[in-house]
Amino acid sequence: MSELLAITGTIAAIATAVIPQQGSVSIVRVSGDQAMAIAQALFYAPGNQVWESHRILYGYIRHPQTQQLVDEALLLIMQAPRSYTREDVVEFHCHGGIIAVQQVLQLCLEAGSRLAQPGEFTLRAFLNGRLDLTQAESIADLVGARSPQAAQTALVGLQGKLAHPIRQLRANCLDILAEIEARIDFEEDLPPLDSKVIISDIDKIAAEITKLLATKDKGELLRTGLKVAIVGRPNVGKSSLLNAWSQSDRAIVTDLPGTTRDVVESQLVVGGIPVQVLDTAGIRETIDQVEKIGVERSRRAASAADLVLLTIDAAAGWTEGDQEIYTQVQHRPLILVINKIDLIEPASMTSLAYPQQINQIVTTAAAKNQGIDSLETAILEIMQTEKVQVADMDLAINQRQAAALTQAKICLDQVQVTIADQLPLDFWTIDLRGAINALGEITGEQVTESVLDRIFSKFCIGK
């Protein structure tokens, strides 16, 4: 068994972010059969406070040998099985910062615990039956959520609403397998197997798998966000657009072309989806070495973006420079942003020429904060058509779950082929077992050590 999967012994870790001179409270979490003994060795609770489960004690943390005071703190006691890991758990709620919490952790390690591996508290919760694998992954998603919708989707998974349909599909496959194996073992005692019924049942399972697979893109968007690059010639208002959109002064705005020399980033939320917006340097030919580096970075950012906002100056119209940039980014999902419309007469818009292939167009006056709502609406429409149906379901599977579901569907399709080829019943069971195993990997009913290593190594140490 790997070091990560070794659940023997008592573990300890800092369970909160350590922020120098900013954090008001820090927590050191200890889990395992020695947790209570470690707490009793380090924590002094004055008066007649009762040491029992699910109570909070007030007192002091002291060095067990020298009795030197380390911190004034609270102690939270959660004895097995009523704890996150289903083991004895204690938490020292210390003063924040760096020094106090690190001293408390060091005392816990010296008292007999070891430093927890990444995700080991949640791993123990899984191995001890408190969580299934989908719930464990939902915890990681909740911790890393970058939008309210991402957090809500993670909570749905944490409540087991993804595990339930997966378990039901697996149970249905097991029922079919039992029917087939019964005919193999007791062929003379049972009526013949109706292959049409089996095919119909497999079709229903495959259809449900397909529905779940349709949430993969949504899950990917909620977890990683949409990367949007604002590109265009110098001085068309890209930085003003970013500032208006983010309601901040993230980017420097002047009338001088080439002010933005590097990619400026801002994090936003559009329709519940996290959006990473990149304001890029104006793309043009230049002899300025620093600006040339910025232009090259802009081109790379545009190539890597999920969506490009090609921004042009309404007064200047569509220029050769705009056409050159469009040629470089036209293979990406794209919205044409016609900026500075406040500087032209409305009638002038009808004569503005641009490539016919562009079908998403937004007009803005970024300097006056106009057109941002229309821009967000257009982005949501692009996501609907190019990326994902954002509001289809509360559930959203991740890449690992999608891979297992895809494997299950492949196996079920192969069962259909085996039946159509009129092969013996023994052959039907081979791929059916493959589908059952793939579905079991999602919830953890059948999972390898390497899969657990890969999942929990992505967690932070204190979770």
C-alpha positions as CSV (number, residue, x, y, z in Angstrom):
1,M,0.0,0.0,0.0
2,S,1.3,3.5,-0.9
3,E,2.2,6.0,1.8
4,L,-0.9,8.1,1.0
5,L,-3.2,5.1,1.5
6,A,-1.6,4.1,4.8
7,I,-4.3,5.0,7.4
8,T,-2.5,3.7,10.5
9,G,-1.3,6.2,13.1
10,T,-2.5,9.6,14.1
11,I,-2.2,12.5,11.7
12,A,-2.0,16.3,12.2
13,A,-2.1,19.3,9.9
14,I,-2.9,23.0,9.7
15,A,-6.5,23.1,8.4
16,T,-6.7,26.8,7.6
17,A,-4.8,29.1,5.3
18,V,-1.7,30.6,6.9
19,I,-1.7,34.4,6.1
20,P,1.0,36.4,7.7
21,Q,-0.3,39.2,10.0
22,Q,-3.9,38.7,8.5
23,G,-5.5,35.5,9.7
24,S,-7.4,36.0,13.0
25,V,-7.9,32.2,13.7
26,S,-5.9,29.2,12.7
27,I,-6.9,25.5,13.2
28,V,-4.6,22.5,13.8
29,R,-6.6,19.3,13.1
30,V,-5.5,15.9,14.6
31,S,-7.2,12.6,13.7
32,G,-6.5,9.1,14.9
33,D,-6.5,6.9,18.0
34,Q,-4.0,9.1,19.8
35,A,-5.8,12.4,19.2
36,M,-7.4,12.6,22.6
37,A,-4.1,11.7,24.4
38,I,-2.3,14.4,22.4
39,A,-5.0,17.0,23.3
40,Q,-4.8,16.1,27.0
41,A,-1.0,16.3,26.9
42,L,-0.9,19.8,25.3
43,F,-4.1,21.5,26.4
44,Y,-4.9,22.9,29.9
45,A,-8.6,23.7,30.5
46,P,-9.0,25.7,33.7
47,G,-12.0,25.1,36.0
48,N,-14.4,22.2,35.8
49,Q,-14.8,21.9,32.0
50,V,-16.0,18.5,30.9
51,W,-13.8,16.6,28.4
52,E,-16.4,14.9,26.2
53,S,-17.3,14.6,22.5
54,H,-18.7,17.6,20.7
55,R,-17.8,20.1,23.3
56,I,-15.5,23.2,23.0
57,L,-13.1,23.8,25.8
58,Y,-11.4,27.1,26.6
59,G,-7.8,27.1,27.8
60,Y,-4.1,27.2,27.0
61,I,-1.7,25.2,24.9
62,R,1.5,24.4,26.8
63,H,4.7,22.6,26.1
64,P,4.3,19.2,27.9
65,Q,7.8,19.2,29.4
66,T,8.6,22.9,30.1
67,Q,5.0,24.0,30.7
68,Q,5.8,27.1,28.7
69,L,2.7,28.8,27.4
70,V,2.4,28.6,23.6
71,D,-1.1,30.1,22.9
72,E,-4.5,30.8,24.4
73,A,-6.9,28.7,22.4
74,L,-10.1,26.7,22.1
75,L,-10.2,22.9,21.8
76,L,-12.9,21.1,19.8
77,I,-13.4,17.4,20.6
78,M,-15.2,15.1,18.1
79,Q,-14.9,11.4,19.1
80,A,-15.4,8.5,16.8
81,P,-17.6,7.8,14.9
82,R,-19.2,11.2,15.0
83,S,-16.4,13.0,13.2
84,Y,-15.3,13.9,9.7
85,T,-12.9,10.9,9.5
86,R,-15.0,8.6,11.7
87,E,-11.9,8.6,14.0
88,D,-11.2,10.6,17.1
89,V,-10.6,14.1,16.0
90,V,-9.5,17.2,18.0
91,E,-9.0,20.7,16.7
92,F,-6.9,23.4,18.3
93,H,-8.4,26.8,17.4
94,C,-5.4,29.1,17.8
95,H,-4.5,32.7,17.0
96,G,-3.8,33.3,13.4
97,G,-0.7,34.3,11.6
98,I,2.3,32.0,11.3
99,I,4.2,31.5,14.6
100,A,1.5,30.3,17.0
101,V,-0.1,27.8,14.7
102,Q,3.2,26.4,13.5
103,Q,4.3,26.0,17.1
104,V,1.1,24.1,18.0
105,L,1.5,21.8,15.0
106,Q,5.1,21.1,16.0
107,L,3.9,20.1,19.5
108,C,1.4,17.7,18.0
109,L,4.0,16.1,15.9
110,E,6.4,15.8,18.9
111,A,3.5,14.3,20.9
112,G,3.1,11.3,18.6
113,S,1.3,12.3,15.4
114,R,2.7,12.6,12.0
115,L,2.2,15.2,9.3
116,A,-0.9,14.4,7.2
117,Q,-0.5,13.7,3.5
118,P,-2.5,15.9,1.0
119,G,-6.1,14.9,1.3
120,E,-5.5,12.3,4.0
121,F,-8.3,13.5,6.3
122,T,-10.8,13.1,3.4
123,L,-9.2,9.8,2.3
124,R,-9.7,8.4,5.8
125,A,-13.4,9.6,5.6
126,F,-13.7,7.6,2.4
127,L,-11.9,4.5,3.6
128,N,-13.9,4.5,6.8
129,G,-17.2,4.6,4.9
130,R,-18.3,8.1,5.7
131,L,-18.0,9.4,2.1
132,D,-18.1,7.8,-1.3
133,L,-15.6,8.9,-3.9
134,T,-18.0,11.3,-5.7
135,Q,-18.6,13.1,-2.4
136,A,-14.9,13.3,-1.7
137,E,-14.3,14.9,-5.1
138,S,-17.2,17.3,-4.4
139,I,-15.4,18.5,-1.3
140,A,-12.4,19.4,-3.3
141,D,-14.6,21.1,-5.8
142,L,-16.3,23.1,-3.0
143,V,-13.0,24.2,-1.6
144,G,-11.8,25.3,-5.0
145,A,-15.2,26.8,-6.2
146,R,-14.7,30.1,-8.1
147,S,-18.4,31.0,-8.4
148,P,-21.7,30.5,-6.5
149,Q,-22.9,28.1,-9.1
150,A,-19.7,26.0,-8.9
151,A,-20.2,25.9,-5.1
152,Q,-23.8,24.9,-5.5
153,T,-23.0,22.1,-7.9
154,A,-20.3,20.8,-5.6
155,L,-22.9,20.8,-2.7
156,V,-25.2,18.7,-4.9
157,G,-22.5,16.2,-5.3
158,L,-21.6,16.3,-1.6
159,Q,-25.2,15.4,-0.8
160,G,-24.8,12.2,-2.9
161,K,-27.0,13.2,-5.8
162,L,-24.4,12.1,-8.3
163,A,-23.7,8.8,-6.5
164,H,-27.3,7.8,-6.4
165,P,-27.9,7.5,-10.2
166,I,-24.5,5.9,-10.6
167,R,-25.4,3.2,-8.0
168,Q,-28.8,2.7,-9.6
169,L,-27.2,2.1,-13.0
170,R,-24.7,-0.3,-11.5
171,A,-27.5,-2.2,-9.7
172,N,-29.4,-2.5,-13.0
173,C,-26.4,-3.9,-14.7
174,L,-25.9,-6.4,-11.8
175,D,-29.6,-7.4,-12.2
176,I,-29.0,-8.2,-15.9
177,L,-25.8,-10.1,-15.1
178,A,-27.7,-12.1,-12.5
179,E,-30.3,-13.0,-15.1
180,I,-27.7,-14.2,-17.6
181,E,-25.6,-16.1,-15.1
182,A,-28.7,-17.8,-13.8
183,R,-29.4,-19.2,-17.3
184,I,-25.8,-20.3,-17.6
185,D,-25.9,-22.2,-14.3
186,F,-29.5,-23.5,-14.3
187,E,-30.4,-23.5,-18.0
188,E,-32.7,-26.6,-17.7
189,D,-34.7,-25.2,-14.8
190,L,-35.4,-21.7,-16.1
191,P,-37.3,-20.4,-19.2
192,P,-35.2,-19.1,-22.1
193,L,-33.7,-15.7,-21.8
194,D,-35.5,-13.0,-23.8
195,S,-32.7,-11.2,-25.6
196,K,-35.0,-8.4,-26.6
197,V,-35.7,-7.5,-23.0
198,I,-32.0,-7.6,-22.2
199,I,-31.3,-5.2,-25.2
200,S,-34.1,-2.9,-24.1
201,D,-32.7,-2.7,-20.5
202,I,-29.2,-2.1,-21.7
203,D,-30.5,0.7,-24.0
204,K,-32.1,2.4,-21.0
205,I,-28.9,2.2,-19.0
206,A,-26.8,3.6,-21.9
207,A,-29.3,6.5,-22.4
208,E,-28.9,7.5,-18.7
209,I,-25.1,7.3,-19.1
210,T,-25.3,9.6,-22.1
211,K,-27.4,12.1,-20.1
212,L,-24.7,12.2,-17.4
213,L,-21.9,12.5,-19.9
214,A,-23.6,15.6,-21.3
215,T,-22.8,17.4,-18.1
216,K,-19.0,17.0,-18.5
217,D,-18.5,20.3,-20.3
218,K,-20.5,22.2,-17.7
219,G,-18.4,20.6,-15.0
220,E,-15.2,21.6,-16.7
221,L,-16.4,25.2,-17.1
222,L,-17.4,25.4,-13.4
223,R,-14.1,24.0,-12.3
224,T,-11.6,25.7,-14.6
225,G,-13.7,28.7,-15.8
226,L,-13.8,30.3,-19.3
227,K,-10.7,32.0,-20.5
228,V,-11.5,35.2,-22.5
229,A,-8.9,37.2,-24.4
230,I,-9.6,40.9,-25.3
231,V,-7.6,41.5,-28.5
232,G,-7.3,44.3,-31.0
233,R,-5.2,47.0,-32.4
234,P,-3.6,49.6,-30.0
235,N,-5.9,52.3,-28.6
236,V,-9.2,50.7,-29.5
237,G,-10.3,50.6,-25.9
238,K,-9.4,47.1,-24.7
239,S,-8.2,48.3,-21.3
240,S,-11.2,50.6,-20.9
241,L,-13.4,47.5,-21.7
242,L,-11.6,45.5,-19.0
243,N,-12.0,48.2,-16.4
244,A,-15.6,48.8,-17.2
245,W,-16.4,45.1,-17.1
246,S,-14.5,44.4,-13.9
247,Q,-15.6,47.7,-12.3
248,S,-12.0,48.5,-11.3
249,D,-8.9,50.1,-12.6
250,R,-7.0,46.9,-13.4
251,A,-5.5,48.3,-16.6
252,I,-3.8,51.6,-17.3
253,V,-5.8,53.7,-19.8
254,T,-4.2,56.5,-21.9
255,D,-4.6,58.0,-25.3
256,L,-1.1,56.8,-26.2
257,P,-1.1,53.6,-28.4
258,G,0.9,50.7,-26.9
259,T,0.2,51.6,-23.2
260,T,-0.5,48.0,-22.3
261,R,2.8,46.1,-22.6
262,D,1.8,42.8,-21.0
263,V,-1.3,40.6,-20.4
264,V,-3.5,42.0,-17.6
265,E,-5.8,39.5,-15.9
266,S,-9.1,39.9,-14.1
267,Q,-11.4,37.2,-12.5
268,L,-15.1,37.7,-13.1
269,V,-18.3,35.6,-13.0
270,V,-20.8,35.6,-15.9
271,G,-24.0,33.6,-15.6
272,G,-22.5,31.6,-12.7
273,I,-19.4,30.6,-14.7
274,P,-16.0,31.8,-13.6
275,V,-14.4,33.9,-16.3
276,Q,-10.7,34.8,-16.6
277,V,-10.4,37.9,-18.7
278,L,-7.1,38.7,-20.3
279,D,-6.5,42.3,-21.5
280,T,-3.7,41.9,-24.1
281,A,-1.3,44.4,-25.6
282,G,-2.3,46.0,-28.9
283,I,-1.3,43.8,-31.8
284,R,0.8,45.6,-34.3
285,E,4.2,45.6,-35.9
286,T,6.7,47.5,-33.8
287,I,10.4,48.0,-33.4
288,D,10.0,48.6,-29.6
289,Q,11.5,45.5,-28.1
290,V,9.4,45.5,-24.9
291,E,6.2,46.1,-26.9
292,K,7.2,43.4,-29.3
293,I,7.3,40.9,-26.4
294,G,3.9,42.1,-25.2
295,V,2.5,41.6,-28.7
296,E,3.8,38.1,-28.9
297,R,2.3,37.3,-25.5
298,S,-1.0,38.7,-26.8
299,R,-1.0,36.3,-29.7
300,R,-0.3,33.3,-27.5
301,A,-3.1,34.4,-25.1
302,A,-5.5,34.6,-28.0
303,S,-4.5,31.2,-29.3
304,A,-5.1,29.6,-25.8
305,A,-8.3,31.4,-25.0
306,D,-11.7,29.7,-25.1
307,L,-13.3,32.9,-26.4
308,V,-11.8,36.0,-28.2
309,L,-13.3,39.5,-28.0
310,L,-12.0,41.2,-31.1
311,T,-12.3,44.8,-30.3
312,I,-12.3,47.6,-32.9
313,D,-12.7,51.4,-32.9
314,A,-16.1,52.4,-34.2
315,A,-14.8,55.7,-35.5
316,A,-11.9,54.1,-37.4
317,G,-14.1,51.3,-38.8
318,W,-12.7,47.9,-40.0
319,T,-9.0,48.5,-40.9
320,E,-6.3,46.4,-42.4
321,G,-4.9,45.9,-38.9
322,D,-8.2,44.5,-37.7
323,Q,-8.3,42.2,-40.7
324,E,-4.8,40.9,-40.0
325,I,-5.7,40.2,-36.3
326,Y,-9.0,38.5,-37.4
327,T,-7.1,36.2,-39.7
328,Q,-5.0,35.1,-36.7
329,V,-8.0,34.4,-34.3
330,Q,-10.9,33.5,-36.6
331,H,-10.5,29.8,-35.7
332,R,-11.5,30.6,-32.1
333,P,-15.0,31.2,-30.8
334,L,-15.2,35.0,-31.4
335,I,-17.3,38.1,-30.5
336,L,-16.7,41.3,-32.4
337,V,-16.8,44.2,-30.0
338,I,-17.4,47.6,-31.7
339,N,-16.2,50.1,-29.1
340,K,-16.4,53.8,-28.8
341,I,-19.8,54.1,-30.4
342,D,-20.4,57.2,-28.3
343,L,-17.9,59.0,-30.7
344,I,-19.9,58.4,-33.9
345,E,-23.4,59.1,-35.2
346,P,-25.8,56.2,-34.9
347,A,-26.4,56.2,-38.7
348,S,-22.7,55.5,-39.2
349,M,-23.1,52.0,-37.8
350,T,-25.0,50.9,-40.8
351,S,-22.1,51.5,-43.1
352,L,-19.5,49.7,-40.9
353,A,-18.0,46.8,-42.9
354,Y,-16.6,43.6,-41.3
355,P,-16.3,39.9,-42.4
356,Q,-19.7,38.2,-43.0
357,Q,-18.5,35.2,-41.1
358,I,-18.8,37.1,-37.8
359,N,-22.3,36.5,-36.4
360,Q,-21.8,37.7,-32.8
361,I,-21.5,41.5,-32.6
362,V,-21.7,43.8,-29.5
363,T,-21.5,47.6,-29.4
364,T,-19.9,49.3,-26.4
365,A,-18.8,52.6,-25.1
366,A,-16.4,51.2,-22.5
367,A,-15.3,54.6,-21.3
368,K,-18.9,55.3,-20.3
369,N,-19.6,51.8,-19.0
370,Q,-22.1,51.2,-21.7
371,G,-22.8,47.8,-23.4
372,I,-21.4,45.5,-20.7
373,D,-24.7,43.8,-20.1
374,S,-25.0,43.1,-23.9
375,L,-21.5,41.7,-23.9
376,E,-22.2,39.3,-21.1
377,T,-25.4,38.2,-22.8
378,A,-23.4,37.5,-26.0
379,I,-20.9,35.5,-24.0
380,L,-23.6,33.3,-22.5
381,E,-25.0,32.7,-26.0
382,I,-21.6,31.7,-27.2
383,M,-21.3,29.3,-24.3
384,Q,-24.6,27.8,-25.2
385,T,-23.7,27.2,-28.8
386,E,-19.9,26.6,-28.8
387,K,-19.1,25.3,-25.3
388,V,-21.9,23.9,-23.1
389,Q,-25.5,24.2,-22.1
390,V,-24.8,26.1,-18.9
391,A,-28.1,25.6,-17.1
392,D,-29.0,22.1,-18.1
393,M,-28.6,20.2,-14.8
394,D,-27.5,20.7,-11.2
395,L,-25.1,17.7,-11.6
396,A,-21.7,18.1,-13.3
397,I,-19.3,15.3,-13.7
398,N,-15.5,15.7,-13.8
399,Q,-13.0,14.2,-16.2
400,R,-12.3,11.0,-14.2
401,Q,-16.0,10.3,-13.8
402,A,-16.6,11.0,-17.5
403,A,-13.8,8.6,-18.5
404,A,-15.4,5.8,-16.4
405,L,-18.9,6.5,-17.8
406,T,-17.5,6.4,-21.3
407,Q,-15.8,3.1,-20.6
408,A,-19.1,1.7,-19.2
409,K,-21.0,2.8,-22.3
410,I,-18.4,1.2,-24.6
411,C,-18.8,-2.0,-22.7
412,L,-22.6,-1.9,-22.9
413,D,-22.4,-1.2,-26.6
414,Q,-20.1,-4.3,-27.0
415,V,-22.7,-6.4,-25.1
416,Q,-25.2,-5.4,-27.8
417,V,-22.8,-6.5,-30.5
418,T,-22.2,-9.8,-28.7
419,I,-26.0,-10.4,-28.5
420,A,-26.4,-9.5,-32.2
421,D,-23.7,-11.9,-33.2
422,Q,-25.6,-14.6,-31.3
423,L,-22.5,-15.6,-29.2
424,P,-22.9,-17.8,-26.1
425,L,-24.2,-16.3,-22.9
426,D,-20.7,-16.5,-21.3
427,F,-19.5,-13.9,-23.8
428,W,-22.4,-11.5,-22.8
429,T,-21.1,-11.4,-19.2
430,I,-17.6,-10.3,-20.1
431,D,-18.4,-6.8,-21.2
432,L,-21.3,-6.5,-18.8
433,R,-18.8,-7.0,-15.9
434,G,-16.6,-4.4,-17.5
435,A,-19.5,-1.9,-17.4
436,I,-20.2,-2.8,-13.7
437,N,-16.5,-2.3,-12.8
438,A,-16.4,1.1,-14.6
439,L,-19.5,2.4,-12.8
440,G,-18.0,1.1,-9.5
441,E,-14.9,3.2,-10.0
442,I,-16.9,6.3,-10.0
443,T,-18.3,5.8,-6.4
444,G,-15.3,3.9,-5.1
445,E,-17.1,0.5,-4.8
446,Q,-14.3,-0.8,-7.1
447,V,-11.3,1.4,-7.3
448,T,-7.5,1.0,-7.5
449,E,-4.9,2.3,-5.3
450,S,-3.4,4.4,-8.1
451,V,-6.8,6.1,-8.7
452,L,-7.0,7.1,-5.0
453,D,-3.5,8.4,-5.1
454,R,-4.3,10.6,-8.1
455,I,-7.5,11.9,-6.6
456,F,-6.4,12.7,-3.1
457,S,-2.9,14.0,-4.0
458,K,-4.7,17.1,-5.5
459,F,-6.2,18.0,-2.1
460,C,-4.7,20.5,0.3
461,I,-2.8,19.0,3.2
462,G,-5.3,19.9,5.9
463,K,-8.4,18.6,4.2
